[in-house]
Amino acid sequence: MADVDVSEADATAQAAAVRAGEVTPLELVDGAIARIEHTNPSLNAVIHPLFDKARAAVEAGLPDGPFRGVPIVLKDYGGRSAGDPYHEGTRFLRDAGWTAPADDHLVSLLRRAGFVVVGRTNVPELATTATTEPDAYGATRNPWHPDRSAGGSSGGSAAAVAAGMVPVAHASDGGGSIRIPASACGLVGLKPSRGRVSLGPSHGEGMGGLAVGFALTRSVRDAAALLDVLAVPQPGDPYTAPAPERPFAEAGHLLPLRVGLRTDAPVMSAGGDVVVDHEGVAAAEGAARLLEGLGHSVERAHPGALDVDAAGAMGTVVFTTVARALDHWSERLGRALGPEDVNADNWAMAEAGRATTASAYLAALDRIHGARVAMAEWWEAGFDLLLTPTMAEPPPKLGELTPDPAAPLAASMRAVPFATFTTPFNLTGQPAISLPLHWTADGLPIGVQLVAAYGREDLLLAVAAQLERAQPWARRRPL
């Protein structure tokens, strides 16, 4: 396979090698399959191998897109792919042998760009927690520390990329589900602006607008180029983010930026009760010094909206979303799903969601919209970026967030510190990115989060690329 190693090269490099004739798409796909077969048994990241379909797609001829021949995996939540298993981490869809009838828009765009789908990845049940340990498929292990979680809900995708199975993976984020696994597994995790990437045709919006789809990558340039592929409005989308002035992969020259720094936990997402671990503080403060060394101005400052508690509104949206998901699948399966079909936390969420009145749900949306307006005012006042830890704690040990039937929602409450810095920007819809700029003494990656004004992924990607050049992480590899 020439000098191209699927476990080392990013997607941009792999695609360039194909264009140069140094490697064929089939060689790339076979390399990814070999890596999955070798590594996946110890990590449990890819739960639905699609190897025969991947080879058949290559043999049938691939579109001449920017990522022709590059292998990719899809998260088994969202990103439906025609004819393939689709189980959302649940036993009831697994046991029913459920398959997706058609590609989602995102998957169609990936195929058009030349990507080859080689499998689907593990997710927590209904994607509702910060670790990937579903009863249906078992735990995904962190490639850096196998006794630790790979994060959630895109933990399978993160483990697959971090371990070198593929260079990029589909992911989604409704409260941190791209950024949390990125931090846990030492990856680049961009959550785009609300409406930037279509969730259709299966959904107009996810979680009342809180959820977005995108990917996990090793390099900033892959994230930028992939955003150019996926930021295509589709018919029927309820809203779309403003179009960029130039392709995201061509971010302009950076002027000195004004950056706010916050290292204590926001009140907005957790009521102010979370204590931030020293590793998260060290990661953010180290990134602040790095930014200052690059000529940017950093000061202790943050949006006042982060000091307003909106956790209850977030909970209302999550609980009603889980209730609707179980009702939806009950309709599709032709039987009523009960507490025996899901874990104790998801059943408790569904019950709370069913008890929520329409008026209470609309009141929660009003509170979220108010938080969005208040958050936007900070950027209008002259700040360019906000810098925070990605998580308040290092990734938990496997089993730490397992739901307990004797204490419903206790595990979900324990998961709050892992999303306390990420959730606010699902509420407000702004773009945010987690970057692997810090490692603990025993080699566990710790991410830092940068947040920009709505629609300014270009600014995030430009400063992320600058940080990547100043403090490269590409040569760090687990396993």
N, C-alpha and C positions, 0 to 999 in steps of 0.2 A: 504494500500500500504506500509506495513512495516514502516520504518522510512525514506523512500526516498521521498522527495518532489520535484516535477519537477520544482518548482519555485526557489529552493535553490541549488540543487546539480548540479555540472558541468557534462559534458558528460562522463568523465572518471569515476566519482563516480557512475553515473547511470549504466554504462556498468558493473562495478565491482559488483554492487548489483544484476544485472541479473545473472552474472556468479556464484555468491554465493547463488543463489536461494532465495534471500531476497525479490525480486520483479519479476514480469513477464513482458515480453515486452508489453503485452496488457495493463497492469496496467500503465506502463510508457506512452504509447500512449494515453490512456484514460485520464491520468492526464494532458498531454499537451493539449489535446482537450478541457478539462474543463477550463484550464487556458486561452486558446485562446477565448473561448466563453464568459468568464467573463471579460477579459481585453481588447480584441481587439476592441469592439465597441467604446471605448473612445480614442483609439490610431490609429486605421486604419492602422495597420501594415500588416496583412495577408489579401490579397484581393481575393485569390482563395483557400478556404478551400478544403482539400482533405481527409476528415475524413473517409468516407466509404472505400476509396481505401487503406488508412493506416491500418484500422482494417482488411481488407481483406488480405493485405500483411502479417500481423502478423499471421493470421489464416492459411494462406497457407504455412507458415514455412519460417523462416529467415535464411540467411547464418550465419555460426558460425564465424563471423568476430569480430574484436576487439571492435566494438560499437553495438553489437547485441541488438536490441530493442530500441535504443536511438532515440527519435523523432528529426526531423530536418525540417527546411523550406528552400525553394529555392527562390532566387531572381528571379523576373520575367524579367530578362534580362540576357541572357546566361543561362547555366544550364538547358537546355531544358529537360523536362521529358515526356516520351511517353504518348500521349493521353490527356495531361493536357493543360489548357489554357496557351497561350503564347502571351503576348500583348505588352511588352516593354513600358508600360506606355502610349500607344497610344489609341486614340478613334477609329482609323480606324481598328486596329486589334481586339479591344474589340467588335466593332459593327459587324465585320465579323465572330465573334466567332472562331477565329483562335486557333488551337491546334497544339502542337508539334508532329511530326510523330514518333520520336524516342528519346531515351535518349542520351544526350551528354556523352562523356567519363567520365567526372567528376561525373555525376549523376550515371553512372554505377558503378564507383568505390565506391561511397558512399553506394549504395545498397549492393555491395559485402561485404563491411565492416559491414553490419548489420543495418545501419541507416534506419529509417522509415520516409518517406516524408509525412508530415501532412498538407502542404499547400505551397502556393507561395506568395511572399511578394511584396509590393508596391515599385515602382520606379518612378523617374521623367521621363517625356516623352523622349524616346530615350536615357535615362541615361546621359544627357548632362549638368547637373548642380549640385550644391552642396547642394540642398535641395530636398525633396521628396514631391512634391505638384502637381501631374499631373492633368490636366483637366479631364482625363478619370476616375480617381478613388479618387480624393480628397487628402487632405494633411494627411501625417503621423505625429503624434505628438510625441514630445520628452517625454519619460516617467518621466524624472526628472523635466521638466518644460513644461507642455502641450501647452503653448503659443509659445514655441520655436521649431525650426526645429530639426528633428532627423538626419539631414545631408543627403548627397546624394553622389553617386546615390544609395548606398545600405542602404538607410534610413529605409525601411520597415524591412529589416533583422536585423538591429541594434536595432530598437525599440522592436522587438519580443524577442531578447535575453536579452536586458536590463530589460524588464518587466517580465522576467521569463517564458514566454510562452514555450520556448524551450531553451536548453543549448547552442546550436550552430546553425549557419545559414550560408548557402552559400552566397557569396558576390563576387564582382569583382571590379577591380580598374584600371581605365584608366588615372586618374589624381589626385587620392586621394580618390576614392570612397569606399575603405575599411577603410582607416585611418581617414578620415573626420567624418564618422558616429561613428567610435570607440571613437574618441575624444568627440563628441557631446553626446554620450550615456554612457560613462564610461566603455568601453570595451577594450579588446585586439584586435588590428587590424593589422595583419601581411600581408604585400604585398610581396609575394615571388619574387625571381629573375625571370627575363624574361626567359620563356621557362621551368620553374620548373613544372608548372601544365598545362597539355594539354588543349587547347581550342577546340579540334576536337570532332567529325568529322565535325561539322558545320563550324568551322573556323580554318584556319592554324595559323593565328595571328589576334590580334585585334588592330585596330587603328595603323597600321604600326608597330606593335610590342610594343606599349605603354601599352596595356591593359593586365591584368593577372586575372586569377580566383583563388579564395580561399574561405575564410570564416571569420566570426566574432565569437569570443568566449569570455567567461568570464575569463578563466584561461589560463596561459601560457602553462601548461601541455596539455590542450586540443588542443591548436594551434600546438604544437610539434607533438602530436600523429596523428592529422589530416593531417599534412603535410606528414607524413610517408605513410598515406593512399593514398594521392592524387599525390604525386611526382612519378608518373609512366609514363615514356615516352610511347607514342602511335605511331603506324605506321603512317607515313606521317607528323609528326610534323616537322615544318621547322627548329627548333633548340631546344636543350634541355640544361638545366643547368647541371653543373658537379655534378656527384653523390657524396653524403656525405660519409665521412669515416666510419660513424656509423649511426644508426637510429637517427633521429632528437630528438626523445623522450629520447635518452641516451646521451645528450650533455655532453662533458667532463668537467673536472675541469678547472675553469677560472684562468688564470694568471692575474696579474695586467695589465689593458688595458690602452692604450693611447687614450684619447677621445678629439675630438675637439668640441667646443661649438659655435654655432651661434644663435643669437636672433634677429638680424635685417633681414628684408626680402631679399631673394635672388634676384639679378637682372635677373637671368636666366629665371624666369617664369613670371615676372611682370614688368620688366624694372626698378625696384628699387623704384616704386612709392607707395608701400604699407607701411603704418605705423602699427607696431605691437602693439596690445593692451597690457597693463601692466600685465594682467592675463597670457597671453602666455609667456611673459618674466619671470614672477615669477615662472611659472610651470617649464620651462627649467632650470632656475637657481637653483630651489629647487632640481631638479633631478641631477644637477651637484654636489651639495653638498652631496647628498645621495651617488652618485658614489664615490666621494672622501672618504666618510666615510667607504666605502667598500674596500678601498685600491687602487682605480683606479686613474689615473692622468688625470685631466681635464684642458684644456687651451683654451683660445679664439683663435680658428683657424678653418679654413674651406677650402674646395677645391676652388682653384681659378676659376674653371669652373662655380661656382655659380655666379660669377661677370660678366659673358658674357651673353648678352640678347639673348635668344632663343625662346621668347614668340611667335614671328612671325612664326617660324617653327612649333611650337606646334599648333598654330591656323590653319595653312595650313592642317595639318594632321586631326585635328578635323573636319574642315569644309568639306573636301573631304569625310571623313567617313560618315558624316550626309547625304551628297548628295548621296553617294552610298547606304546608308540604305534606303532612300526614293525611289531610283530607284529599288532596290531589291524588296521592298514590293509592288511597283507598278506592277512589273512583276508577282509577286506571286498572287496578288489580281485581276489582269486583268484589272486594270484601273489606269489612271494617278493620282497620289496624288498631291494635290494643296495646296495653302496657307490656305485654309479652313480646312485642315486635321490636321494641327500641329500648335503649338504656334508660335508667331511672331519671337522669337529668333531662333528656329530651322529652320524656313523657310529662315530667313536671312543667317544662316550658310550654308544651302543647296545651296542657290543661289551663295554665295561666293565660295563654293566648286566647283560648276559647271563652274564657271568662271576661275578656276585655271588651268593653262596649265600643261601638263605632265612634262615639263622641270622645272616648278616652284615646282611641287611636289617632284621631284627627288632632287632639290636643298635643299628643306626643310629636306629631309632624310639625305643628306650629312651633313647638319649643325647639325642634331641630332646625327649622328654617330661621328662627331668631338667632340661634347660635351661629349659623352660617353667615348671616349679615354682620354680626358682631365680630366674628373672626376676620372677615374681609377688611374691616376698617383698619386693622393693624398694618396690613400691607399698604394700604392707601396712605398711611401716615409716614411712610418712608423706609420701612424695612424691606429687604429683598428676600431673606431666608430666615427660617427658624431652625435651630440645631438642638436636638435632644438625644438621649439614649433611644434605641429602638425598643428595648424591653427593660423593665425595672429589675428583673432577675435573670441570671443565666438560664439556659434551657433546663427544664426539670428532668429528674430521673424518670425513667419509664415506670409507669404504675402510680406515680404521684398524683395524677389527675384522673384516675379511674373513678367513674360514678359509683356511688354507694347506694343501693336500694333503701338502706336504713336512714340515709340522710340525703334525700334528693336536693340537687342544686349545690351541695357543699363543694363538690369538685369544680363546678362552674365558677363558684365564687373564688376558689383557690386559684383559678386560671386568670383572674383579673389582672394581677401584676404584669403578666406577659403581654397584655394588650392595652395597658393604661396610657402609653404614649402614642399608640397607633390609632385607637378608636376615634379620638376627636376629629381626625381628618377624613374618616368615613362619614361622620356626621356632617361635616362642612363641605365635603366634596373636593377638597384641594389635593393637588398631587404631592406625593411624598416618596422618598427613596431611602432604603436602608443600604449602607455600605459597610463592608468588612474591614474596618480600620483598627481593630483592637483584638488581641488574643490574651487569654488568661495564662498564667504561668504554666498550667498543665495542658495548654494547647487547645482550649475551647474558644471558638470565635465569638466575638461580641460586636454587634452592629451599632452604628450610629444612624440617626434619622435626620434628614434634611427635608424641610417643607417649604413650598413656594406658594405664591398667589395662584388662584384658580386659572387654569389654562397655561401656566408657565412651566411645563415640563422641559421646555428648551433651556431654561435657566438651571433647573436641577441637573439636567444631563451635562451641561457645560461645566458646572462646578464639580460634578462627580468625576468627569474625565480629568479635570485638573488635579483633583485629589488622588485619583488612580495613578497619574504620572508621578506625583510627588511621593507617594507611599504605595508602591505596587503590591498587589496581593496575589497576582496570577501564579506565582511559583509555589505558593503554599498549597499543599495537597494533603488530604487525609489518606488513610490506608497505606 
